[in-house]
Amino acid sequence: MQILLNGQPVQTKGRTLHALIVEQDIVPETIVAEVNLQLIKQEHWQQYVLHQGDTVELLSFVGGG
């Protein structure tokens, strides 16, 4: 299925948000996820089903000083 991931078109086999994150080799504890402008809590990632054309933003926080 084709989605937009962080502004780029991506072909994914992941059916859920969690599967997409694992497929992208991202450590889940280091990010927040937004789908179609809606923040998705991490405890819902395994049940959250992605659809063709979804816009997904995976954001990591960087600390500094």
C-alpha positions in Angstrom: 0.0 0.0 0.0 1.2 3.5 -0.7 1.2 6.1 2.1 2.9 9.5 2.7 5.6 9.1 5.4 7.2 12.2 6.7 6.3 14.0 3.5 7.6 11.2 1.2 5.7 8.6 -0.7 6.4 5.2 0.7 5.3 1.7 -0.3 4.7 -0.4 2.9 3.6 -3.9 3.7 2.8 -2.9 7.2 -1.0 -3.0 7.9 -0.8 -1.4 11.3 1.0 1.7 12.5 3.2 -0.5 14.7 4.2 -2.7 11.8 5.1 0.3 9.7 7.4 1.6 12.6 9.1 -1.8 12.9 9.4 -2.0 9.1 11.2 1.4 9.1 13.7 0.1 11.8 12.6 2.9 14.2 12.8 2.3 18.0 9.2 2.9 19.0 10.1 4.4 22.4 11.9 7.3 20.7 9.0 8.7 18.7 5.5 10.0 18.6 3.2 9.1 15.7 0.5 11.2 13.9 -1.8 9.8 11.2 -3.9 12.2 9.1 -3.1 15.0 11.6 -4.3 12.9 14.6 -1.9 12.0 17.3 -2.0 8.3 18.0 -1.1 7.1 21.5 1.6 4.4 21.5 -0.6 1.9 23.3 -2.9 2.0 20.2 -0.2 1.5 17.5 -0.7 -2.3 17.2 -4.4 -1.9 16.6 -4.3 1.2 14.4 -4.9 0.0 10.8 -3.3 2.1 8.0 -5.2 2.8 4.8 -4.0 3.6 1.3 -3.1 7.2 1.0 -2.7 7.9 4.8 -0.4 10.7 5.8 1.9 9.5 8.6 4.4 11.6 10.5 6.9 9.9 12.8 8.5 12.5 15.0 11.4 12.1 17.4 12.3 14.6 20.1 15.8 15.9 20.4 17.1 17.2 23.7 19.6 19.9 23.9 20.6 22.9 25.8 
